[in-house]
């Protein structure tokens, strides 16, 4: 469908891509990953033609339509309603509707046979394209992305950038291009909307390439992972978790090959050095010199998984009760956020505040920080010293200061060596520490602001969406920092992997109250799903009980029909068991090949083995599920 061949692209003399190759097939779900600045967004812009390659080619099939969601769309504004903007996706249907309206208007004053025929043709095509359902389709997607029904008629201009981006995403999904390019689609989505988009992409009939730093999102939607590294595109036939395992294996193989080659080079150089002055060895020395010159050098493995160690110190330790709210209410006009709610934060609590946008998560953080007027009592505990990180704080950084100078504003009493060490943990090395804040990217500014919070000696942290604008390596660093932090914190985040790693309590706002779950995010998610199913089951039972009881006529199946059905099921079960045996044998054969080190020398063959293994594993699961279903049917 789309092929990238020997692609080279330079930016300011620096190679972003150099001989990169990639093939995108129909129905591929590709996760495009890599460190910030490696060229992920650049690749998407090359695909859509915004940038032109310096060498190589990007060729696509003639019927390959492309839809591109990018951060530039945040600036789009109009007085049209968000429903009207989303429905712009239906170009042909909108044109036909306009023509139908014109014909109907003409027929009001001049009812001619030609107009009747034209109206019939227009309506037939409109109906064939599903024109009578386009509004309901647009409404369904907009509401899936978090909009309320009453908001659909509001002008796009009234919404913030993040909500406008959701409208652009809805429009793109309604267009259903053959290739969907999504650049950080989850950045402006809350958790329910992220989960909705996941399900939509999984069922999307065409190809998708998505750039994201949300590893759980990538795990749930992608069947291929492509890493942008070393100006190349390296493919892995699986989701992000598969990529992590496979990359570790490839690195191990590459490390061994590199070390073997280096040992060979050292041995050859010692031979040359030892015998270069001897005439009798001149031919052998010359041969080895030529061999070294012809040698294709294997690169050493660069470990992109940063391991950091933070030394946190507090001026004072807080008391047991760090913070409390008593009968607190908060509203903005008619919009109620909290009503007579009570909550307590104790020393050592690591709280994740989760939920849909608009529920008041950021407002609650500001209430805790004392930045909001409330009804009720807000009480900060004994010796509590808090620090608040929010996205707007990046704007308060001193643009003309260097990174080192900026960290001194945190007043942690640290030496320059200690500050350099902290900046190094956040991937600012060498002369980076002398850069001015004004030249940093959004993600780099976010890292600086986080570093200031973490060295402030605060024993209570409030973190509002700290992972926004961070790549996976930076998120990993933040996770490690918070794991080593011995104080108390409340964090708002829609990054499920991040939350699952850092929280020991879950808060969510429901019915205008703060609800608490005393456990990890994974435990909460399991509990919440079971609770939701239980409520739905009880509601269904109650609804059934309220219906009038109908007399049900019992139909007794004839013994002969029962016997025939049982024989049929026995035959089907036997066939499925034979298939399971065959698949298990195939799986064992592939596992044997994967365990053979000789197969790791051919990367293409290794990729095929891994792909075959995943296909057989999926087929085996389907067969087992079918066998179980047939057995249950037999028991019935």
C-alpha positions as CSV (number, residue, x, y, z in Angstrom):
1,X,0.0,0.0,0.0
2,X,2.8,2.4,0.9
3,X,6.6,1.8,0.5
4,X,9.5,3.8,1.8
5,X,12.7,3.0,0.0
6,X,16.2,4.2,1.0
7,X,14.8,7.4,2.4
8,X,17.2,10.1,3.4
9,X,16.3,13.5,4.9
10,X,18.5,16.1,6.4
11,X,17.6,18.9,8.8
12,X,20.3,21.6,9.2
13,X,22.9,19.2,8.0
14,X,21.9,16.6,10.5
15,X,20.7,13.3,9.1
16,X,17.2,12.5,10.4
17,X,16.9,9.6,8.0
18,X,19.7,7.9,6.1
19,X,18.7,5.0,3.9
20,X,15.6,4.2,5.9
21,X,13.1,1.5,4.6
22,X,9.5,0.6,5.6
23,X,6.5,-1.1,4.0
24,X,3.0,-0.4,5.2
25,X,0.4,-3.0,4.3
26,X,-3.4,-2.7,4.4
27,X,-4.8,-3.3,8.0
28,X,-1.3,-2.8,9.6
29,X,-1.6,-1.1,13.0
30,X,1.9,0.4,13.5
31,X,3.2,2.1,16.6
32,X,6.0,4.5,15.7
33,X,8.3,5.0,18.7
34,X,11.7,6.6,19.5
35,X,13.2,9.3,21.6
36,X,12.1,12.9,21.2
37,X,13.8,14.6,18.3
38,X,14.6,11.3,16.4
39,X,12.1,12.1,13.6
40,X,8.8,10.4,14.3
41,X,6.6,13.4,13.4
42,X,9.0,14.3,10.5
43,X,8.3,10.9,9.0
44,X,4.6,11.4,9.1
45,X,5.0,14.8,7.4
46,X,7.3,13.2,4.7
47,X,4.5,10.6,4.1
48,X,1.8,13.3,3.5
49,X,4.2,15.3,1.3
50,X,4.7,18.3,3.6
51,X,8.4,17.6,3.5
52,X,10.3,16.3,0.5
53,X,13.0,13.6,0.9
54,X,16.6,14.5,0.0
55,X,17.1,11.0,-1.4
56,X,15.0,7.8,-1.8
57,X,11.3,7.5,-2.4
58,X,7.9,7.2,-0.8
59,X,5.5,5.5,-3.1
60,X,1.9,4.7,-2.5
61,X,-1.0,2.9,-4.3
62,X,-3.2,5.2,-6.3
63,X,-6.3,4.5,-4.2
64,X,-4.4,5.1,-0.9
65,X,-6.1,8.1,0.8
66,X,-4.2,9.5,3.8
67,X,-5.6,11.2,6.9
68,X,-3.2,13.1,9.2
69,X,-3.9,14.2,12.8
70,X,-1.2,16.5,14.0
71,X,-0.7,19.1,16.7
72,X,-1.0,22.0,14.2
73,X,-4.8,21.4,14.1
74,X,-5.0,22.8,17.7
75,X,-5.0,26.3,16.2
76,X,-8.0,25.7,13.9
77,X,-11.0,27.9,14.9
78,X,-14.5,28.5,13.4
79,X,-17.9,29.6,14.4
80,X,-19.4,26.4,13.0
81,X,-20.7,23.9,15.5
82,X,-18.5,21.0,16.4
83,X,-21.1,18.7,14.8
84,X,-20.9,20.6,11.6
85,X,-17.1,20.5,11.6
86,X,-17.1,16.8,12.2
87,X,-19.6,16.3,9.4
88,X,-17.3,18.1,6.9
89,X,-15.8,14.6,6.6
90,X,-18.8,13.6,4.4
91,X,-17.9,15.7,1.3
92,X,-19.9,13.8,-1.3
93,X,-22.9,13.4,1.0
94,X,-22.9,17.1,1.9
95,X,-22.7,18.0,-1.8
96,X,-25.7,15.7,-2.6
97,X,-27.7,17.1,0.3
98,X,-27.1,20.6,-1.0
99,X,-28.2,19.6,-4.5
100,X,-31.3,17.8,-3.1
101,X,-32.3,20.9,-1.2
102,X,-31.9,23.0,-4.4
103,X,-34.1,20.7,-6.5
104,X,-36.8,20.6,-3.8
105,X,-36.7,24.4,-3.7
106,X,-37.1,24.6,-7.5
107,X,-40.0,22.0,-7.4
108,X,-41.9,24.3,-5.1
109,X,-42.5,26.7,-8.0
110,X,-41.9,24.5,-11.1
111,X,-42.8,20.8,-10.8
112,X,-41.2,19.3,-13.9
113,X,-40.5,15.7,-14.9
114,X,-36.8,16.5,-15.3
115,X,-36.6,17.7,-11.7
116,X,-38.4,14.6,-10.4
117,X,-35.9,12.4,-12.3
118,X,-32.9,14.4,-11.0
119,X,-34.2,14.3,-7.4
120,X,-34.7,10.5,-7.7
121,X,-31.1,10.1,-8.9
122,X,-29.7,12.3,-6.2
123,X,-31.7,10.6,-3.4
124,X,-30.7,7.2,-4.7
125,X,-27.0,8.0,-4.5
126,X,-27.5,9.8,-1.2
127,X,-29.2,6.7,0.3
128,X,-26.6,4.4,-1.2
129,X,-23.8,6.4,0.6
130,X,-25.7,6.2,3.9
131,X,-26.4,9.9,3.8
132,X,-29.4,9.6,6.1
133,X,-27.2,8.2,8.9
134,X,-24.2,10.6,8.7
135,X,-25.4,12.8,11.5
136,X,-25.9,9.9,13.9
137,X,-22.4,8.5,13.0
138,X,-20.9,11.9,13.7
139,X,-22.8,12.2,17.0
140,X,-21.7,8.7,18.1
141,X,-18.0,9.4,17.5
142,X,-18.1,12.9,19.1
143,X,-19.8,11.5,22.2
144,X,-17.4,8.6,22.3
145,X,-14.6,11.2,22.4
146,X,-16.1,12.8,25.5
147,X,-18.5,15.5,24.2
148,X,-22.0,15.7,25.8
149,X,-25.1,15.7,23.5
150,X,-25.9,19.3,24.4
151,X,-22.4,20.5,23.5
152,X,-22.6,19.3,19.8
153,X,-24.4,22.4,18.7
154,X,-21.8,24.8,20.3
155,X,-19.3,26.6,18.1
156,X,-15.9,25.0,17.8
157,X,-14.3,28.4,18.8
158,X,-15.7,28.1,22.3
159,X,-13.7,25.0,23.1
160,X,-10.1,24.8,24.3
161,X,-7.3,23.5,22.1
162,X,-7.5,20.0,23.5
163,X,-11.2,19.7,22.8
164,X,-10.8,21.2,19.3
165,X,-8.2,18.4,18.7
166,X,-10.9,15.9,19.6
167,X,-13.2,17.3,16.9
168,X,-10.4,17.1,14.3
169,X,-9.9,13.5,15.4
170,X,-13.6,12.8,15.0
171,X,-13.6,14.3,11.5
172,X,-10.7,12.2,10.5
173,X,-12.2,9.0,11.8
174,X,-15.4,9.7,9.9
175,X,-13.4,10.1,6.7
176,X,-12.0,6.5,7.1
177,X,-8.9,7.1,5.0
178,X,-6.9,4.0,3.7
179,X,-4.0,5.1,5.9
180,X,-4.6,7.0,9.2
181,X,-1.6,8.9,10.6
182,X,-2.0,9.9,14.3
183,X,0.6,12.1,16.0
184,X,0.2,11.8,19.8
185,X,-3.6,11.3,19.7
186,X,-3.9,10.6,23.4
187,X,-2.2,13.8,24.5
188,X,-5.5,15.6,24.9
189,X,-7.8,12.7,25.8
190,X,-9.0,11.5,29.2
191,X,-9.0,7.9,30.2
192,X,-12.5,6.9,29.0
193,X,-11.8,8.6,25.6
194,X,-8.5,6.9,25.3
195,X,-10.2,3.5,25.8
196,X,-12.9,4.4,23.3
197,X,-10.2,5.3,20.7
198,X,-8.4,2.0,21.4
199,X,-11.5,0.0,20.6
200,X,-12.2,2.1,17.4
201,X,-8.7,1.6,16.1
202,X,-8.8,-2.1,16.8
203,X,-11.9,-2.4,14.7
204,X,-10.7,0.1,12.1
205,X,-10.7,-1.7,8.7
206,X,-7.7,0.2,7.2
207,X,-4.0,0.8,8.1
208,X,-3.0,3.0,11.1
209,X,0.4,4.6,12.0
210,X,0.4,6.1,15.5
211,X,3.0,8.1,17.3
212,X,2.5,7.8,21.0
213,X,4.4,7.7,24.3
214,X,1.5,5.9,26.0
215,X,2.9,2.4,26.1
216,X,-0.4,0.8,27.2
217,X,-2.2,2.4,24.3
218,X,0.5,1.0,21.9
219,X,0.2,-2.4,23.6
220,X,-3.6,-2.4,23.0
221,X,-3.8,-1.2,19.4
222,X,-0.6,-2.1,17.5
223,X,0.4,-5.3,15.8
224,X,3.7,-3.9,14.6
225,X,6.2,-1.6,16.3
226,X,8.7,0.6,14.3
227,X,11.5,2.3,16.1
228,X,13.2,5.4,14.7
229,X,16.8,5.0,15.8
230,X,20.2,5.8,14.2
231,X,18.4,7.5,11.2
232,X,16.8,4.1,10.4
233,X,13.4,2.5,10.7
234,X,13.6,-0.8,12.6
235,X,10.5,-3.0,12.6
236,X,9.3,-5.5,15.2
237,X,6.4,-7.8,14.4
238,X,4.4,-7.2,17.6
239,X,3.1,-4.6,20.1
240,X,5.2,-2.5,22.5
241,X,5.7,-5.3,25.1
242,X,6.9,-7.6,22.3
243,X,9.3,-4.8,21.2
244,X,10.8,-4.5,24.6
245,X,11.5,-8.3,24.8
246,X,12.7,-8.6,21.2
247,X,15.0,-5.5,21.4
248,X,16.6,-6.9,24.6
249,X,17.3,-10.1,22.7
250,X,18.6,-8.3,19.6
251,X,20.8,-6.1,21.8
252,X,22.2,-9.2,23.5
253,X,23.1,-10.7,20.2
254,X,24.6,-7.4,18.9
255,X,26.6,-7.0,22.1
256,X,28.1,-10.4,21.7
257,X,28.9,-9.8,18.0
258,X,30.4,-6.4,18.8
259,X,32.6,-7.8,21.6
260,X,33.8,-10.7,19.4
261,X,34.7,-8.4,16.6
262,X,36.5,-6.0,18.9
263,X,38.5,-8.9,20.3
264,X,39.3,-10.0,16.7
265,X,40.4,-6.4,15.8
266,X,42.6,-6.2,18.9
267,X,44.3,-9.5,18.0
268,X,44.8,-8.4,14.4
269,X,46.3,-5.1,15.5
270,X,48.7,-6.8,17.9
271,X,49.9,-9.1,15.1
272,X,50.4,-6.1,12.7
273,X,52.2,-4.1,15.4
274,X,54.4,-7.1,16.4
275,X,55.5,-8.2,12.9
276,X,55.2,-5.0,10.7
277,X,59.1,-4.6,10.8
278,X,59.8,-8.2,9.8
279,X,60.3,-8.7,6.1
280,X,59.4,-12.4,6.3
281,X,56.0,-11.5,7.7
282,X,55.3,-8.6,5.3
283,X,52.8,-10.4,3.1
284,X,50.8,-11.7,6.2
285,X,50.9,-8.2,7.8
286,X,49.6,-6.6,4.5
287,X,46.9,-9.2,4.3
288,X,45.6,-8.4,7.8
289,X,45.8,-4.6,7.2
290,X,43.6,-5.1,4.1
291,X,41.2,-7.4,6.1
292,X,40.8,-4.7,8.7
293,X,40.1,-2.0,6.1
294,X,37.4,-4.2,4.6
295,X,35.8,-5.1,7.9
296,X,32.2,-3.9,8.3
297,X,32.3,-2.5,11.9
298,X,29.5,-3.6,14.2
299,X,28.2,-0.8,16.4
300,X,28.2,-1.2,20.2
301,X,24.7,-1.3,21.8
302,X,23.5,2.0,23.1
303,X,21.3,1.5,26.2
304,X,18.4,4.0,25.9
305,X,17.0,2.7,29.2
306,X,18.2,5.3,31.7
307,X,18.8,4.2,35.3
308,X,18.9,7.1,37.7
309,X,19.3,7.6,41.5
310,X,17.9,10.6,43.2
311,X,19.0,11.7,46.7
312,X,15.9,13.3,48.2
313,X,16.2,15.2,51.4
314,X,13.6,17.1,53.4
315,X,14.2,20.0,55.7
316,X,11.5,18.7,58.1
317,X,9.4,15.6,58.3
318,X,5.6,16.1,58.3
319,X,3.1,14.7,60.8
320,X,1.0,11.7,60.2
321,X,-1.9,13.7,58.7
322,X,-0.5,15.6,55.7
323,X,-3.8,17.1,54.4
324,X,-7.5,17.0,55.0
325,X,-10.8,18.4,53.6
326,X,-13.9,18.7,55.7
327,X,-17.4,19.1,54.2
328,X,-15.9,20.9,51.2
329,X,-18.1,22.2,48.3
330,X,-16.9,23.8,45.1
331,X,-18.9,25.1,42.1
332,X,-18.4,27.4,39.1
333,X,-21.8,29.0,38.8
334,X,-24.3,26.1,38.1
335,X,-21.4,23.6,37.5
336,X,-20.9,21.7,40.7
337,X,-17.5,20.1,41.2
338,X,-17.7,19.0,44.9
339,X,-20.5,18.8,47.4
340,X,-19.9,18.3,51.1
341,X,-17.0,16.0,50.5
342,X,-14.4,14.9,53.0
343,X,-11.0,13.4,52.4
344,X,-7.7,12.8,54.2
345,X,-4.1,12.3,53.0
346,X,-1.7,10.5,55.3
347,X,2.1,10.5,55.3
348,X,3.4,8.1,52.7
349,X,0.3,8.1,50.5
350,X,1.0,7.9,46.8
351,X,-2.4,8.9,45.3
352,X,-3.4,8.8,41.7
353,X,-6.4,11.0,40.9
354,X,-8.1,9.6,37.8
355,X,-11.3,10.0,35.8
356,X,-12.8,11.7,32.8
357,X,-12.1,15.4,31.9
358,X,-14.5,17.9,33.4
359,X,-14.9,16.0,36.7
360,X,-12.7,18.4,38.5
361,X,-9.3,16.7,38.9
362,X,-7.2,19.7,38.3
363,X,-9.6,21.8,40.3
364,X,-9.1,19.5,43.3
365,X,-5.3,19.8,43.0
366,X,-5.7,23.6,43.1
367,X,-8.0,23.3,46.1
368,X,-5.3,21.2,47.9
369,X,-2.7,23.9,46.9
370,X,-4.9,26.6,48.3
371,X,-5.4,28.3,44.9
372,X,-9.2,28.0,44.9
373,X,-11.9,29.5,47.0
374,X,-14.1,26.8,48.7
375,X,-16.9,26.3,51.1
376,X,-15.7,24.1,54.0
377,X,-12.4,23.5,55.6
378,X,-9.0,22.9,54.0
379,X,-6.3,21.9,56.5
380,X,-2.6,21.4,55.8
381,X,-0.8,19.1,58.3
382,X,2.0,19.9,60.7
383,X,5.4,20.6,59.0
384,X,4.0,20.0,55.5
385,X,6.0,21.7,52.8
386,X,4.4,21.2,49.3
387,X,5.4,21.8,45.7
388,X,2.9,22.0,42.8
389,X,3.7,21.0,39.2
390,X,1.2,22.0,36.5
391,X,1.6,22.6,32.8
392,X,1.2,26.4,33.1
393,X,4.3,26.4,35.3
394,X,6.4,25.9,32.3
395,X,5.4,29.4,31.3
396,X,6.9,30.7,34.5
397,X,10.4,29.5,33.7
398,X,12.9,32.2,33.3
399,X,13.5,32.2,29.5
400,X,16.9,34.0,29.6
401,X,18.4,31.8,32.3
402,X,20.4,28.7,31.7
403,X,19.3,25.3,33.0
404,X,21.7,25.5,35.9
405,X,20.6,29.0,36.9
406,X,17.0,27.9,36.6
407,X,17.4,25.0,39.0
408,X,19.0,27.4,41.6
409,X,15.6,29.1,41.9
410,X,14.3,25.8,43.5
411,X,16.4,26.8,46.5
412,X,17.4,23.3,47.4
413,X,20.9,24.4,48.6
414,X,22.5,22.1,46.2
415,X,26.0,22.6,44.8
416,X,26.6,23.0,41.0
417,X,27.9,19.4,40.9
418,X,24.6,18.1,42.5
419,X,22.5,20.3,40.1
420,X,24.5,18.9,37.1
421,X,23.8,15.4,38.4
422,X,20.0,16.1,38.7
423,X,20.0,17.5,35.1
424,X,21.9,14.5,33.9
425,X,19.1,12.3,35.3
426,X,16.7,14.3,33.2
427,X,18.9,13.7,30.1
428,X,20.6,17.0,30.0
429,X,24.3,16.2,29.7
430,X,27.6,18.1,29.1
431,X,27.1,21.6,27.7
432,X,23.3,21.1,27.7
433,X,23.3,22.6,31.2
434,X,24.3,26.0,29.7
435,X,21.4,26.2,27.2
436,X,19.0,28.9,27.8
437,X,15.4,28.0,28.7
438,X,14.0,29.8,25.6
439,X,15.7,27.4,23.2
440,X,14.2,24.3,24.7
441,X,11.3,22.3,23.3
442,X,8.1,21.8,25.2
443,X,9.2,18.4,26.4
444,X,12.6,19.7,27.6
445,X,10.9,22.6,29.5
446,X,8.6,20.1,31.1
447,X,11.6,18.1,32.3
448,X,13.3,21.2,33.8
449,X,10.0,22.1,35.6
450,X,9.8,18.6,37.0
451,X,13.4,18.7,38.1
452,X,12.8,21.9,40.0
453,X,9.8,20.3,41.8
454,X,11.8,17.2,42.7
455,X,14.8,19.1,44.2
456,X,12.7,21.6,46.1
457,X,12.9,19.6,49.4
458,X,9.1,19.5,49.5
459,X,7.7,16.6,51.5
460,X,4.3,16.8,49.7
461,X,4.0,17.0,45.9
462,X,1.1,17.9,43.7
463,X,1.6,16.8,40.0
464,X,-0.9,17.7,37.3
465,X,-0.3,15.6,34.1
466,X,3.5,15.4,34.6
467,X,3.9,13.0,31.7
468,X,2.5,15.3,29.0
469,X,5.2,16.1,26.4
470,X,7.6,13.5,27.9
471,X,9.0,10.6,25.8
472,X,9.1,7.1,27.1
473,X,12.6,7.4,28.5
474,X,11.7,10.6,30.4
475,X,8.5,8.9,31.8
476,X,10.7,6.0,32.9
477,X,13.0,8.5,34.7
478,X,10.0,10.2,36.4
479,X,8.7,6.8,37.5
480,X,12.1,5.9,39.1
481,X,12.3,9.3,40.8
482,X,8.8,8.9,42.4
483,X,9.6,5.3,43.4
484,X,12.6,6.6,45.3
485,X,10.7,9.6,46.8
486,X,9.8,9.0,50.5
487,X,7.4,11.8,50.8
488,X,3.7,12.0,49.9
489,X,2.1,13.0,46.6
490,X,-1.1,13.3,44.6
491,X,-0.7,12.9,40.8
492,X,-3.2,13.5,38.0
493,X,-2.5,11.4,34.9
494,X,-4.2,9.6,32.0
495,X,-1.1,7.4,31.4
496,X,-2.2,4.0,32.7
497,X,1.3,2.5,32.8
498,X,2.7,5.5,34.7
499,X,-0.2,5.4,37.2
500,X,0.1,1.6,37.7
501,X,3.8,2.1,38.6
502,X,3.6,5.0,41.1
503,X,0.3,4.9,43.0
504,X,-0.7,2.9,46.1
505,X,-4.1,4.6,46.4
506,X,-6.7,5.7,43.8
507,X,-8.9,8.7,44.1
508,X,-11.8,9.5,41.7
509,X,-14.7,12.0,41.8
510,X,-18.1,10.5,41.6
511,X,-21.5,12.1,42.6
512,X,-19.5,15.3,43.5
513,X,-17.6,13.4,46.2
514,X,-14.0,12.1,46.5
515,X,-14.0,8.3,46.4
516,X,-11.0,6.3,47.5
517,X,-9.8,2.9,46.6
518,X,-7.0,1.6,48.9
519,X,-4.8,-0.2,46.3
520,X,-2.9,0.0,43.0
521,X,-4.4,1.1,39.7
522,X,-4.4,-2.5,38.3
523,X,-6.4,-3.6,41.4
524,X,-8.8,-0.7,41.1
525,X,-9.4,-1.4,37.4
526,X,-10.3,-5.0,38.1
527,X,-12.5,-4.0,41.1
528,X,-14.2,-1.3,39.1
529,X,-15.0,-3.6,36.1
530,X,-16.4,-6.2,38.4
531,X,-18.5,-3.6,40.3
532,X,-19.8,-2.2,36.9
533,X,-20.8,-5.6,35.7
534,X,-22.5,-6.3,39.1
535,X,-24.5,-3.0,38.9
536,X,-25.5,-3.7,35.3
537,X,-26.6,-7.3,36.2
538,X,-28.7,-6.0,39.2
539,X,-30.3,-3.4,37.0
540,X,-31.2,-6.0,34.3
541,X,-32.6,-8.3,37.0
542,X,-34.7,-5.4,38.4
543,X,-35.9,-4.5,34.9
544,X,-36.9,-8.2,34.2
545,X,-38.7,-8.4,37.6
546,X,-40.8,-5.3,36.7
547,X,-42.0,-6.9,33.4
548,X,-45.3,-8.8,33.3
549,X,-44.7,-12.6,33.4
550,X,-45.5,-14.3,30.1
551,X,-46.6,-17.8,29.8
552,X,-43.8,-19.8,28.2
553,X,-44.7,-22.9,26.2
554,X,-42.3,-25.7,26.9
555,X,-41.1,-27.5,23.8
556,X,-39.8,-31.0,24.4
557,X,-37.2,-32.0,21.9
558,X,-37.5,-35.5,20.5
559,X,-35.0,-38.1,21.6
560,X,-33.9,-38.8,18.0
561,X,-33.1,-35.1,17.5
562,X,-31.1,-35.1,20.7
563,X,-29.1,-38.1,19.6
564,X,-28.3,-36.6,16.2
565,X,-27.2,-33.3,17.8
566,X,-24.9,-35.1,20.3
567,X,-23.3,-37.1,17.5
568,X,-22.8,-33.9,15.5
569,X,-21.2,-32.2,18.5
570,X,-19.0,-35.3,19.2
571,X,-17.7,-35.2,15.6
572,X,-17.0,-31.4,15.8
573,X,-15.2,-31.8,19.1
574,X,-13.1,-34.6,17.7
575,X,-12.1,-32.5,14.7
576,X,-11.2,-29.6,16.9
577,X,-9.1,-31.8,19.2
578,X,-7.1,-33.0,16.2
579,X,-6.6,-29.4,15.1
580,X,-5.4,-28.5,18.6
581,X,-2.9,-31.4,18.6
582,X,-1.5,-30.2,15.2
583,X,-1.2,-26.6,16.4
584,X,0.5,-27.6,19.6
585,X,3.0,-29.6,17.5
586,X,3.6,-26.6,15.2
587,X,4.1,-24.4,18.3
588,X,6.6,-26.8,19.8
589,X,8.5,-27.0,16.5
590,X,8.8,-23.1,16.3
591,X,9.8,-22.9,19.9
592,X,12.6,-25.4,19.2
593,X,13.8,-23.2,16.3
594,X,13.6,-20.1,18.5
595,X,15.7,-21.9,21.1
596,X,18.4,-22.7,18.5
597,X,21.1,-19.9,18.6
598,X,22.0,-20.5,14.9
599,X,18.7,-19.0,13.9
600,X,19.6,-15.6,15.4
601,X,22.2,-14.8,12.8
602,X,19.5,-14.2,10.2
603,X,17.4,-11.3,11.3
604,X,14.8,-11.8,8.5
605,X,14.4,-15.5,9.4
606,X,14.1,-14.6,13.1
607,X,11.3,-12.1,12.4
608,X,9.4,-14.7,10.3
609,X,9.8,-17.3,13.2
610,X,8.4,-14.8,15.7
611,X,5.5,-13.8,13.3
612,X,4.7,-17.5,12.7
613,X,4.8,-18.2,16.5
614,X,2.3,-15.4,17.1
615,X,0.0,-16.6,14.4
616,X,0.0,-20.2,15.6
617,X,-0.5,-19.1,19.2
618,X,-3.6,-17.0,18.2
619,X,-5.0,-20.0,16.2
620,X,-4.4,-22.3,19.2
621,X,-6.3,-20.0,21.5
622,X,-9.2,-19.8,19.1
623,X,-9.3,-23.6,18.8
624,X,-9.2,-24.1,22.6
625,X,-12.0,-21.5,23.0
626,X,-14.1,-23.2,20.4
627,X,-13.5,-26.6,22.0
628,X,-14.6,-25.2,25.4
629,X,-17.7,-23.7,23.8
630,X,-18.6,-27.0,22.1
631,X,-18.1,-28.9,25.4
632,X,-20.4,-26.5,27.2
633,X,-23.0,-27.0,24.4
634,X,-22.7,-30.8,24.8
635,X,-23.2,-30.5,28.6
636,X,-26.3,-28.5,28.0
